[in-house]
Amino acid sequence: MEIPQGKKIYFSSDNHLGAPTPEESKPREEKFVRWLDQVKEDAAAIFLLGDLFDFWFEYKHVVPKGFVRVLGKLAEITDSGIPVYFFVGNHDLWMEDYFQKELNIPVYHQPQEFSFNSKKFLIGHGDGLGPGDLGYKRMKKVFTNPFAKWLYRWLHPDLGVPLAQYFSVKNKAISGEEDVAYLGEDKEWLVQYCRRKLETTHFDYFVFGHRHLPLEIPLMKDSIYINLGDWITYYTYGEFDGDQMHLKEFTR
């Protein structure tokens, strides 16, 4: 993608809308909508890197209620011709084709390569990558198993949705609350993942979420790992102007 003069690409991750309660998350949703209103003015594209919702499960004919403001704003943006891309996180692993059909937003379940103005990006949510975290990796295999998802769909939504919401908020293994402390460059598993990727393929930018920390870590002279932070504590986002990418804070 060649970015037109005066346009930018924006990146955001980890809103966790709905947590810890719909009432408490509503101001964060409204703030995120204000951000979408701001960036749509000069956006060439918008990338949402997962955990937009604290829980999301698509039954065949049912999706969790709520989130009308953000869903409506995303529909308005894509209807205007601005492409939006979505990468599932560990809280919205169960996303299927609702975004594609209703909002014209492609959904990715694995990191993807993109090229903007000859800059090469690897983009994803970031969960389950790199060494370690074997417990979560095993749990993710269960959650994404087609048979396990099929069984869960047999729970009535009035039971399945609140049950999953409860565990999503309460269970640290699911909520990832242990992932909010900086581990040091040598122990950051996404940094290790990026460095291993660089052994075979060059990327100018690695852009991930999941860690809930705004991070900009140089990997070598011309390669940077960026973690987008979150919309719970930091309200940070990524902005690529066609030449360089930086983290910024939304304060409105």
C-alpha positions in Angstrom: 0.0 0.0 0.0 1.3 3.4 -1.0 0.0 6.0 1.5 -1.3 9.1 -0.1 0.2 12.4 0.8 -1.1 13.7 4.1 -2.6 10.4 5.1 -1.6 8.1 7.9 -2.1 4.5 9.2 -3.4 4.1 12.7 -3.1 1.1 15.1 -4.9 0.4 18.3 -5.3 -2.6 20.6 -6.7 -3.9 23.9 -9.8 -2.0 24.6 -11.5 -4.8 26.6 -14.9 -3.2 26.2 -17.4 -4.7 28.6 -14.9 -5.1 31.4 -15.2 -5.1 34.3 -18.9 -4.2 33.8 -20.7 -2.6 30.8 -21.4 0.5 32.9 -17.7 1.0 33.8 -16.5 0.4 30.3 -18.9 2.8 28.6 -16.7 5.9 29.2 -13.8 4.0 27.6 -15.9 3.1 24.7 -17.0 6.7 24.2 -13.4 7.8 24.4 -12.4 5.2 21.7 -15.2 6.5 19.5 -13.9 10.0 19.8 -10.5 8.7 18.8 -12.0 7.0 15.7 -13.8 10.2 14.8 -10.4 12.1 15.0 -8.3 9.6 13.0 -10.8 9.1 10.3 -10.1 12.6 9.0 -6.7 11.6 7.7 -6.6 7.7 7.9 -5.4 5.7 5.0 -6.2 2.6 7.0 -7.0 1.6 10.6 -5.7 -1.6 12.3 -7.3 -3.0 15.4 -5.0 -5.6 17.0 -7.3 -7.6 19.1 -9.1 -7.6 22.5 -11.5 -4.9 21.3 -14.0 -6.8 23.6 -13.3 -8.5 26.9 -15.4 -11.3 25.6 -16.8 -12.1 22.1 -18.4 -15.3 20.9 -20.4 -15.7 17.7 -23.3 -18.1 17.8 -24.7 -18.9 14.4 -27.4 -16.3 14.8 -26.4 -14.4 17.9 -23.5 -12.1 19.0 -23.1 -10.4 22.4 -25.3 -7.4 22.8 -23.9 -4.0 23.5 -21.0 -2.0 21.9 -23.4 -0.2 19.6 -21.4 3.0 19.5 -18.1 1.5 18.5 -19.7 -1.0 16.0 -21.7 1.9 14.4 -18.6 4.0 14.1 -16.6 1.3 12.5 -19.5 0.7 10.0 -19.5 4.5 9.2 -15.7 4.4 8.7 -15.7 1.4 6.3 -18.7 2.8 4.5 -16.7 5.9 3.8 -14.1 3.9 2.0 -11.4 3.7 4.8 -10.2 0.1 5.2 -10.2 -1.3 8.7 -8.4 -4.6 9.6 -9.0 -6.7 12.7 -6.7 -9.2 14.4 -8.3 -11.4 17.0 -6.9 -11.4 20.5 -7.0 -13.9 23.3 -10.3 -12.4 24.4 -12.0 -12.5 21.0 -10.6 -15.7 19.7 -14.1 -16.8 18.8 -14.7 -14.2 16.2 -15.9 -15.7 12.9 -17.4 -13.7 10.0 -19.7 -11.1 11.7 -17.2 -8.3 11.2 -16.6 -9.3 7.6 -20.3 -9.5 6.7 -21.7 -6.6 8.7 -18.8 -4.2 8.7 -16.7 -5.2 5.7 -13.7 -5.7 8.1 -11.4 -8.6 7.3 -10.5 -10.7 10.4 -7.1 -12.3 10.9 -6.3 -15.1 13.3 -2.5 -15.0 12.8 0.1 -12.3 12.3 0.3 -10.9 8.8 2.9 -9.1 6.7 2.1 -5.7 5.2 4.2 -3.2 3.2 3.5 0.6 3.5 5.6 3.0 1.4 8.3 0.3 1.1 8.4 -0.2 4.9 7.8 -3.8 5.9 5.5 -4.6 8.9 4.6 -7.7 10.8 1.3 -7.1 12.6 -0.7 -9.2 15.1 -2.2 -9.4 18.5 0.9 -11.1 20.0 -0.5 -13.8 22.3 1.1 -17.2 22.2 4.1 -16.0 20.3 7.7 -16.6 21.3 9.2 -18.9 23.9 7.5 -20.0 27.2 4.0 -19.4 28.3 3.2 -23.0 27.8 0.1 -23.0 30.0 -1.6 -20.4 27.9 -0.6 -22.0 24.7 -2.2 -25.3 25.8 -5.3 -23.4 26.9 -5.5 -21.6 23.5 -5.4 -24.9 21.7 -8.5 -26.0 23.7 -10.3 -22.7 23.2 -9.7 -22.7 19.4 -10.5 -26.4 18.9 -13.4 -26.7 16.5 -15.1 -29.4 18.6 -14.8 -27.4 21.8 -16.3 -24.4 20.1 -19.1 -26.6 18.7 -19.9 -27.9 22.2 -19.9 -24.4 23.7 -22.5 -23.2 21.1 -24.9 -25.7 22.6 -25.0 -23.5 25.7 -27.9 -21.0 25.5 -26.5 -17.5 25.0 -28.2 -16.4 28.3 -25.9 -18.9 30.0 -22.9 -19.1 27.8 -22.2 -15.3 27.4 -22.4 -14.3 31.1 -20.5 -17.4 32.1 -17.6 -16.6 29.7 -17.7 -12.9 30.7 -17.4 -13.8 34.4 -14.3 -16.0 33.8 -12.8 -13.5 31.3 -12.8 -10.8 34.0 -12.0 -12.9 37.0 -9.5 -15.4 35.8 -6.0 -14.0 35.5 -5.0 -16.8 33.1 -7.6 -15.6 30.7 -7.5 -11.8 31.4 -3.7 -11.6 31.1 -3.3 -9.4 34.2 0.2 -10.9 34.7 1.3 -9.4 31.4 1.2 -5.7 32.5 4.7 -5.6 34.0 7.8 -4.9 31.9 10.0 -7.9 32.1 13.2 -6.4 30.8 14.3 -6.5 27.1 16.1 -9.9 27.5 13.0 -11.5 29.0 10.3 -9.9 26.9 9.0 -12.9 24.9 7.7 -10.8 22.0 11.1 -9.2 21.7 12.6 -12.7 21.5 10.0 -13.7 18.9 10.8 -10.6 16.7 14.6 -11.2 16.9 14.1 -14.8 15.7 12.0 -13.6 12.8 14.8 -11.2 11.9 17.1 -14.1 11.5 15.3 -15.0 8.2 13.2 -12.0 7.2 13.7 -8.3 7.6 10.9 -6.2 9.0 11.1 -2.5 9.7 8.3 -2.6 12.3 6.8 -5.3 14.4 3.5 -4.1 15.8 1.7 -6.0 18.5 -0.8 -5.6 21.4 -1.6 -8.0 24.2 1.1 -6.8 26.6 -0.9 -3.8 27.7 2.3 -1.8 27.8 3.3 1.0 25.4 6.8 -0.1 24.3 9.2 1.0 21.5 12.2 -1.3 21.5 14.9 -1.1 18.8 15.9 -4.6 17.7 18.6 -3.4 15.3 19.5 -0.2 13.5 16.5 -0.3 11.1 14.0 -2.6 12.9 11.7 -1.7 15.9 9.3 -3.6 18.0 6.3 -1.6 19.1 3.6 -2.6 21.6 0.5 -0.5 21.4 -0.4 -0.4 25.1 -4.1 -0.4 25.9 -7.3 1.7 26.4 -7.6 0.9 30.1 -4.6 2.6 31.6 -2.6 4.3 28.8 -5.0 5.2 25.9 -2.1 4.9 23.5 -2.1 4.1 19.8 0.4 3.8 16.9 0.6 6.3 14.1 2.6 5.7 10.8 3.0 8.8 8.7 4.4 7.0 5.7 8.0 7.4 6.9 8.1 6.7 10.6 5.9 5.2 13.3 5.5 6.4 16.8 3.3 5.8 19.8 0.9 8.6 20.9 -1.5 9.1 23.7 -5.1 10.1 23.2 -6.2 12.6 25.8 -9.6 13.9 24.6 
